[in-house]
């Protein structure tokens, strides 16, 4: 499980996410907010949040769902 290291509006960065891949769905913070990994550099993932990042704090947990973001039609 990773942890938040940077919060900039609705884009956050996390380090230490196991098996992180671009386009993976992630759950961010204690509230398990929904996001998607959009970039990875070294051990740090950039995550686009699809819910408000208001109230998130550095150090909160980030967990990959292990599957790409998908939408049912």
PAROMI-480317 format. One record per residue (C-alpha): chain; z, x, y; residue number from 1; residue in three letters. Coordinates in steps of 0.1 Angstrom, whole numbers, m for minus. Example, Ala and Ser with C-alpha at 12.3 -4.5 7.8 and 13.67 -1.06 7.14 Angstrom:
// PAROMI-480317
R | A | 78 | 123 | m45 | 1 | ala
R | A | 71 | 137 | m11 | 2 | ser
***
This chain:
// PAROMI-480317
R | A | 0 | 0 | 0 | 1 | unk
R | A | m9 | 13 | 34 | 2 | unk
R | A | 8 | 10 | 68 | 3 | unk
R | A | m4 | 2 | 104 | 4 | unk
R | A | m7 | 32 | 126 | 5 | unk
R | A | m26 | 17 | 156 | 6 | unk
R | A | m31 | m17 | 171 | 7 | unk
R | A | m58 | m24 | 197 | 8 | unk
R | A | m62 | m62 | 203 | 9 | unk
R | A | m80 | m75 | 171 | 10 | unk
R | A | m89 | m41 | 157 | 11 | unk
R | A | m62 | m22 | 139 | 12 | unk
R | A | m60 | 11 | 120 | 13 | unk
R | A | m41 | 17 | 88 | 14 | unk
R | A | m35 | 48 | 66 | 15 | unk
R | A | m28 | 51 | 29 | 16 | unk
R | A | m46 | 20 | 16 | 17 | unk
R | A | m52 | 27 | m20 | 18 | unk
R | A | m88 | 24 | m32 | 19 | unk
R | A | m100 | 12 | 3 | 20 | unk
R | A | m137 | 4 | 7 | 21 | unk
R | A | m158 | m7 | 36 | 22 | unk
R | A | m161 | m46 | 37 | 23 | unk
R | A | m129 | m51 | 16 | 24 | unk
R | A | m107 | m80 | 25 | 25 | unk
R | A | m72 | m68 | 35 | 26 | unk
R | A | m39 | m85 | 43 | 27 | unk
R | A | m21 | m71 | 73 | 28 | unk
R | A | 16 | m72 | 81 | 29 | unk
R | A | 45 | m92 | 68 | 30 | unk
R | A | 26 | m124 | 76 | 31 | unk
R | A | m4 | m112 | 55 | 32 | unk
R | A | m29 | m118 | 82 | 33 | unk
R | A | m66 | m117 | 72 | 34 | unk
R | A | m89 | m88 | 80 | 35 | unk
R | A | m118 | m67 | 68 | 36 | unk
R | A | m122 | m29 | 66 | 37 | unk
R | A | m152 | m20 | 89 | 38 | unk
R | A | m149 | 18 | 89 | 39 | unk
R | A | m131 | 46 | 69 | 40 | unk
R | A | m125 | 81 | 81 | 41 | unk
R | A | m104 | 104 | 59 | 42 | unk
R | A | m73 | 84 | 50 | 43 | unk
R | A | m75 | 60 | 79 | 44 | unk
R | A | m92 | 25 | 77 | 45 | unk
R | A | m104 | 6 | 108 | 46 | unk
R | A | m98 | m31 | 103 | 47 | unk
R | A | m113 | m61 | 121 | 48 | unk
R | A | m87 | m88 | 122 | 49 | unk
R | A | m99 | m124 | 117 | 50 | unk
R | A | m65 | m138 | 129 | 51 | unk
R | A | m46 | m129 | 160 | 52 | unk
R | A | m29 | m95 | 158 | 53 | unk
R | A | m2 | m107 | 182 | 54 | unk
R | A | 32 | m98 | 169 | 55 | unk
R | A | 21 | m70 | 146 | 56 | unk
R | A | 41 | m38 | 147 | 57 | unk
R | A | 33 | m2 | 138 | 58 | unk
R | A | 44 | 6 | 103 | 59 | unk
R | A | 39 | m29 | 88 | 60 | unk
R | A | 23 | m30 | 54 | 61 | unk
R | A | m15 | m33 | 48 | 62 | unk
R | A | m28 | m42 | 13 | 63 | unk
R | A | m64 | m44 | 1 | 64 | unk
R | A | m74 | m74 | m19 | 65 | unk
R | A | m98 | m51 | m38 | 66 | unk
R | A | m128 | m74 | m32 | 67 | unk
R | A | m154 | m76 | m4 | 68 | unk
R | A | m152 | m103 | 22 | 69 | unk
R | A | m171 | m134 | 10 | 70 | unk
R | A | m177 | m169 | 22 | 71 | unk
R | A | m185 | m198 | m1 | 72 | unk
R | A | m215 | m220 | 9 | 73 | unk
***
